[in-house]
Amino acid sequence: MLVLLILHLVAALVAPLLVRWWGPRGCYPLALAPAAACGWAVARAPAVRDGGALVETYPWIPQLGLDLAFRMTTLSWLMTLLVGGVGALVLVYSARYFAPDSIGLGRFAAVLVAFAGAMLGLVLADNLLLLYVCWELTTIFSYLLIGHSTERRSSRWAAAQALTVTTLGGLAMLVGFIMLGEQAGSYRWSTLTTERLPGGAYLVTAVLLILAGALSKSAVLPFQSWLPVAMAAPTPVSAYLHAAAMVKAGVYLLGLLAPVLAAVGPWRPVVTVAGLATMLIGGWAALRQTDLKLLLAFGTVSQLGLLTVVLGAGTPDAALAGVAMLLAHALFKAALFLVVGIVDHDTGTRDLRELSGLARRTPVLAGVAVLAAASMAGLPPLIGFVAKEAVFAAFADQPVVLAALVAGTALTVAYSARFVWGAFATRPGVPPTHVDRIAPAMLVPPAVLAVAGLAAGLTAGALDGLLSPYAQVFGRVHDHLAVWHGLTPALGLSVLAVAGGAALFALRGPLAPVLGRLRAPVAGNQGYEWVTSRLDRIAVEVTGATQRGSLPQYLGTILMTLVVLPGGALLVSRPWQERIALWDTPLQVVVGAVVSVAAFLAVGARRRLTAMLLVGMTGYGTAMLFVLYGAPDLALTQFLVETATIAVFVLVLRRLPERFSARPLRRSRWVRRAIGVAVGTVTAGLALAAAGARTAPPVSGAFPELAVDQGYGRNVVNVTLVDIRAWDTMGELAVLVVAATGVASLIFQRSRTGPRPRRPEPSSRVNRPDQPVWLRGGATLNERRRSIVLEVVVRLLFHTVVVLSLFLLFSGHNAPGGGFAGGLVASLALAVRYLAGGRYELAESAPIDAGTVLGAGLAISVGTGVVALATGAPVLSSARLDVWLPLVGDFYVITSLFFDVGVYLVVVGLVLDILRSLGAEVDRHVEAADHAGRGLAADPTGEGT
């Protein structure tokens, strides 16, 4: 099964090339992918007939208990047959339907094949999460197919509406899946069928959420509005997605889950009421349509309502009738859509008021249409008649439901006759419609589908043997599929439905005013537009009321929500332990008091610099707590991070006012202090609750032993970062690179990769060639901004600090340090060079682009994982290399050191980017503004920072 999905993926990838080479004829080889799925299903028919199940399982995410689990039983076998067979015929049809100069044909073919693969994965998935992934893939691909004509607003609107409705339903369904899987301990549906599911309101909620997804996908009330609008798609899309594939996903899900969930309280009432209402409303709406495609669209809505009722009933006879009707609907409705495509393609219109005499000019096409429409109307001996008889027999003991089904079937007969009459009849007063010669490649696919409907009806007994294993899951089947059961009540009801439909069609003239008046107060599409417009308006009102541009207000709202909701839950439940040790040594109390006082004062500080220093004091105090708790590596990192943060704050504060506000705001400061105290108390309570709620042993308990045995290092923190949890670090490196890109993008208005700023030649008064230069960029600073002491200290310490950073990098595997700490130390060395000598000095000390450093660091870290994989070891695993060098002797190198080098470079690149963005680039802006204020030209040497 996985091979079939890969085949569809490959076909989708090569589709644009094939279409570019061969034009629309490239659809012919692409049809081989779904045809292979159909042929594979046909070859597995004997196994399905015996009631067996074909199972394939591949590891996916073993740590989460997820796998690629595929399982084919009778229902999924039938859907595979339809998805593959109809998909192949639609691609063959598309080869002649589209003109060679059609825009976007390569994309269309690729997306259609990809959709077929996603639909195949959906019907074969045994894992509910995998089913959801494929479910949403079909939603995305259908959005692209419906909106194929991007130049037309109607296509874009239809695609957006289908995407919105089905995606919202899919999200609700996902929540229901998670609720079921978490309670049962497995997401495998074959496993869930054997488990005892939770009862009560929990299961009812899960069922309602799943039904929301199924009904929205199959356009059942109240979600029916998107399907008729989706007829803006090309006709091959309608024939496949809206007749045989996408809209079948919802009713397929009902049939899949019904054996277990049909007995749950709301299941049967919801599917019965929604299905019957959809059947009647859709059938009545079809009688009013003058566009042949819209007539079939509303007929599809009506038929989907019927399938919802039958497949959701959860009884053996209804299940057998449901799968038979599923097959019948796919065959006759796909054929009819393709017929409409031919009529539109060769006459230029689909309006039945303008068509006349096509039966004489295209007798073969008319015969195909009559055959498919007869199956839709339920006339013998076609498969539609066999399925309809089975439906009536299955609901013989439910008179209300049965009466509604008969009424809906009569409407089906009426609009089937209206379709044939409107497309092919000769009408007085309407000139004969001109039609071009029909290409055989376009005529063959609908003919094959229509004849298949006839053959399936004539071989109903053999078909019953193939489909009965699905129905037998519900219990013993009483009414089997057959063309002739004798003079039964079901036959009488069939005659009644046909007669009623014929009468409705015969009285179409007198009934026209009635059809015009009897309609819903609000059309489905108008209802969707009203809902979306109301939501947009509410969003605007809420945004206007809440988004006032006040950052303190936003933060205060978030923090108060934290205090009220989690804090209230803590007060009610009190999950912490009764006895809590507040400290281990008195020094912890002292440091904690200093941190608390600094945080309290920072909230009320009026000067930005004062607040920044107080916040820095809280960070350094936290680092001291790490020291007192015996975590030197964490303490070192915290000290370095806090120092780097203060440096960044200093850069930013240059462009901000000295004070937060000119007003005293004494009351607001006390409010903020109160909020801060409350948030701190709640956060401490959450920490205590989390620590006390642990029931399983911590996963980190084995880290010290793993660090020595597998990571070859005694510094557990660093070995965890570069070995045990290297995947986490890899993700964090990617985040750092993205953050650096974002920071630079907000500041730079020019290329980041241009030449570094050139240092202007100093005047002889400032710097003569025979004098030593402490900092080459220092001479460019204004004399009032220079600090000779700082320049001398930086000159003396810079290289020592860089060497210290390298020492921390190489010693971090067995002692405090590592790539992160070493990178921060090197970054601080660059920061002080900038502070002492300005932006020109920064360019002198680091004459390389920050993006290059970031890319090199990420590439080295990723490369270590690739090298490990190439040697057959797990990704990012470490190895010990024993080395002997002259004068050094024996020593060993750990391969994770190279990963740490990548971390080092990413940190240096990030800080370098920040220094050039918030430092050097802001300096250039200030200088440019000063020059502009004095009426001078900007310094051209500033370009390229």
Phi, psi and omega in degrees: 000321178296327179298321179296319179294319178295322178300317178295321179297314179297316179299320179295323180290325182270352183303313180301323179293316180297317180292326178293323181284314191247000182071209181301336180294346175296344177291337180298306177294330179294331179295345180293331181294304176293330177296325177296320177297318178296315179297322178297319179294320178298319180295335180267008181301318179301321180293323179290321181298330179276001179082014181278176179227132175265128187234136171225137181223133178228139179299140179237284175231084186301327182298333179259006181072023181255145178210164175274091184255121178243144181209126180244118173242195187300312183295313180291331175296316179297316180294324176298318178300315182287315181299316181286313184293309180294323179298318178297317181294322179294322177293320176298317178298320183294335181298334178250343180290319183270144177283155180300332181263018180298137181280133175073022183292323178298318177295319180301312182296319180296316182291323180295317177293320178297321177298318179300319178294318178296319179294323177295318177296325180297314186281343180261349185290135174258335177276126184296326178290321175296320176301319180294319178302312178294325178303312181287331174296318176297325177297315181293314181294323178294325176301316180292324181286318179295321179270028183302317180276080188294340180283349181259128181296324181298324178292317180295319180294316180297318180296318180295321180293315178298319180295316183296310185295311185287330178290317178299316176297321179295321177296319176298318179298321179300317178299318177298318177300315181296320178299318179293312184296320181293322180287323182274345180082011180201147175257004176283121183294324178297332176280321181297330180294340180259355182265157175271110183284153179294147180258192175076203185296331180300308182292323178300316179297316179299318181296317180296322178293318178294319178297325178300318178293316182294315183291324179292323181292324182264015173056044177263146180313136005266025185250020191281348191291334188286333187289312177300322179295328181292355176292357172293347179289158173303151185301321176303326177295315179298320181294331184263301184293316191260009176230320188240345190233275194303309183292344176282344183299319180295312180290330174299317179296321176300314179295327180290319186270342185304322181304334182253320189261352183297333182277352179288139189324297189279352188301298186296315178302318182293309183292326181289310182294312181296318181294314180295317178298318179296318180299314184288315181293317179296318179296318179295320179294326180297328181292341183266353188278143174251346174272123184301323181290319177293324176302313178293327180296312178291329173296324176295318176302315180298315181293326177294325174298318177298314180298324178298315180297315188285311182287338179269358184292325178077029176240156183300311183294320178293325179296317179294317178296324181295314180292327176295317178291327176301315178294314183299315183297318180298320183289308186284326183284321176298319178299317182292322176297318178294325176297315178300321178299320178295316179300313181294320183294321187259347178245339180085008179211154173240005183282116183293345177284344181254352183265140180198135172079015181290334181299322179286323184277332180229069185296325180293315179298319178297320178297318178298315181297317180297319181297315180290320179293326177295323176293321178295323179282348178082041179263141180287155002258034186281165184295331177298322177293316180300315181293320181295319177300318180294323179296313180298319181293326183290332183250026181296334182267010178233085189299322181295312178297318181297318179298319178294322178296319179295317178298317178295323178293323176299319176297322178298317177299317183295313181284338172295315177296321179297322179297309182296315180296315183292329184272326192235347184286157173264120185246139178295142178085354179248121182297147179303137182278130177284138180222136177281171178292131183278128178291133180303326181296335176276331184278330185297312182303310178295326179295318179298317181293318180294317179293325177298323176297322177291315181296321179296323178292319181291333180252039184299328179296314177295322178297324178299321179295329179282325186265342184299325180304328177293314182294329182290347174296329181276341183145197183281132180273132181259321183249109181269167182285135177195153176289325185227119176253001185096190179279093184244163175303325180297321177295318178299319178294325176298315178299318180297317180295318179294317180296318179296319178294320178296321178295318178299319180291318181296327181263025184298329179292302178298331182278352184303315177297324179294317178299325180290329182272325183277092177212165181297145178304325179229123178296153183302318180292323177294323177297319178297315180297321180295316180297313181295321178294322177296318179296318177299319181293318178299319179299319178296317181295316180295318179297317179296328182279332187252326184270083183264001181082013182255108179297319176301324179294316180298312182294320179297321178296316180297315183292322179292327174298320176298319181292317186286312187280292177298323180295319177297320178297323178295317181296324182285315187270328182048066186276000184279166181289157182289321181253123183234127176277114185284330178203161176259325178226152178300332179299327178296324178294318181297311180297318179298321178295318178299315179298316181296315180296317179298318178295320180296318181288326181297325180296326182264001182294140180263335179266138182294320180295320178298315179298320180295318179294320179293320176296320176299325177297322177296323178293316178295324177295321176298320177297322177295323176298321176299320179297315182292333177271003176080038178235074185295325181295316177294322180296316179300314180297318180297317178301314182292318179297318181294320179296314179297323179295319179297320178298318179294320177301318181299319179298320182286322185296339179299332184259009181243158177298157182295322183250156177293319182206151178282343181274152179298313178053043182296317181297317182295327178296320179289327175297318180292322176298318179297318178296319180298316178298316181297316180295318178298319179296315180296318179297318176298319177297320178296321178296317178295319180295319180295319180293323181280344182274354183294130176245327180268154177295143181297142181293336182285353181299330181269358185296317180302318179291319179295325181299322181278314186285321185249332179264348176059038179213155181259348175275098187299322183297311183291319179297324177298319183291322188256356183223291188298315180242044184295330178298320178298316180296323178299317177297321179293326176296317178298321178295319178298318179297317178296320179297318178298318178297319180294316180299313182294323181295329179286336187256313187287135172250358179230183182297138178276344189254014178286184180293150176293155181297136180276136182282124177298149178291125181290154177286158181296334179293328183271320188207114178262151183302331182276005180256145177291148181247117179286308177229121187295326180278347183297329181294343180277350182279154172296141185301328180288342181261358183272147174232106183297321180298314180297319180296319180293315181297316179298317179301321182285326189263339191303305184293328177295319179294320178297318177296321177299320179297321177292324176298315178298323179297312187278338181265354188294344181287335181235355181217167178306135181144213181120178184297321181293311180295317179298319178297322178295320179296314178298323179295320178295327176297319176294324181297317181289328174300318179294316182296328182276325187238359177084188187290331177291324178293323176299320178293326178292320184282334180225077183279054179211148182290139180297324178299324177295318179295316178299313180297319179297317179298315180294321180294320179295317180296316178294322182298326178297323177292321180294319179297317178299319179294322181294333179274003180090001179269164175299153181301137176064019175280154184258154176223153180258128179248114177275128187230146173234129177233146176299143179070351179250316180094204182277137171202173181229155179236136177262132183297337178293347175301323180292325174298319179295326175299320176298319176300315179304311182292322179296318180295316179297317180296321179297310182293322177298320178295320178294318179298320180285333180279298183281344181255284187296317182291321176295322175302316180297319177298316181297316180296320179297320179294319178298316179298318180295322180294329179268001179076023180257160177285146179294150180289115182292342180289350179280353183289144173090012179296000000 
